[in-house]
């Protein structure tokens, strides 16, 4: 469950940061970077949703539920911090890390 749980939390935080950065001051100034930021954030959210469904097929029911609750708790802590100009970089890094962890979790069936 460790890799699955970690992937869920990291992907969720990356997606919520992308969703919360709606003001132009919190988005990357370069159009290509802004597109990558949006693509990675939305991909993180889509994979997070897919991991929830996949988790119910592979793991006992309580593990996906715990991962969703952990994700929501991590999101609450991030949102409580408020917006920062370094959020897009953190979000893109977390999205890449989360996508990598999700790939490992799916391949290894952990």
SVG drawing of the C-alpha trace seen along z (x, -y; Angstrom):
<svg xmlns="http://www.w3.org/2000/svg" viewBox="-14 -38 24 45">
<polyline fill="none" stroke="black" stroke-width="0.4" points="0.0,0.0 2.9,-2.4 3.7,-3.2 0.0,-3.4 -0.8,-5.7 2.1,-7.9 1.2,-8.2 -2.4,-9.1 -1.3,-11.9 1.3,-13.4 -1.0,-13.4 -3.7,-14.9 -1.6,-17.7 -0.2,-18.4 -3.8,-18.6 -5.1,-20.8 -2.3,-23.3 -3.0,-23.5 -6.7,-24.0 -6.0,-26.8 -3.6,-28.7 -6.3,-30.4 -4.9,-34.0 -2.3,-35.0 0.2,-35.9 0.3,-32.3 0.7,-30.8 3.9,-30.5 4.5,-33.6 5.7,-31.6 2.9,-30.2 4.6,-26.8 5.3,-26.5 1.7,-27.4 0.5,-24.8 2.8,-22.2 1.6,-23.2 -2.0,-22.8 -1.4,-19.5 0.5,-18.0 -2.0,-19.2 -5.0,-17.8 -3.1,-14.5 -2.3,-14.2 -6.0,-14.5 -7.1,-12.0 -4.5,-9.5 -5.6,-10.1 -9.2,-9.2 -8.0,-6.2 -5.9,-5.0 -9.0,-5.2 -10.9,-2.9 -7.9,-0.6 -7.3,-0.5 -10.8,0.9 -10.1,3.8 -6.6,4.6 -6.4,3.7 -8.8,4.2 -11.6,1.6 -10.0,-0.3 -6.7,-1.1 -8.3,-3.2 -10.5,-4.9 -7.5,-5.6 -5.6,-7.0 -8.5,-9.3 -8.8,-10.5 -5.0,-11.1 -5.2,-13.0 -8.0,-15.2 -6.0,-15.9 -2.9,-16.8 -5.0,-19.1 -6.5,-20.8 -3.0,-21.5 -1.8,-22.9 -4.8,-25.1 -4.6,-26.4 -1.1,-27.7 -2.4,-30.1 -1.0,-30.8 2.7,-31.2 4.6,-32.2 6.6,-28.9 3.5,-26.7 3.7,-26.0 7.2,-24.5 6.2,-22.4 3.1,-21.3 4.9,-20.2 7.5,-18.4 4.9,-16.6 2.9,-15.7 5.9,-14.1 6.8,-12.3 3.3,-11.1 3.0,-9.9 6.2,-8.0 5.0,-6.5 1.7,-5.5 3.5,-3.8 5.6,-1.8 2.5,-0.9 0.6,0.3 3.6,2.3 4.5,3.8 0.9,4.2 1.9,2.9"/>
</svg>
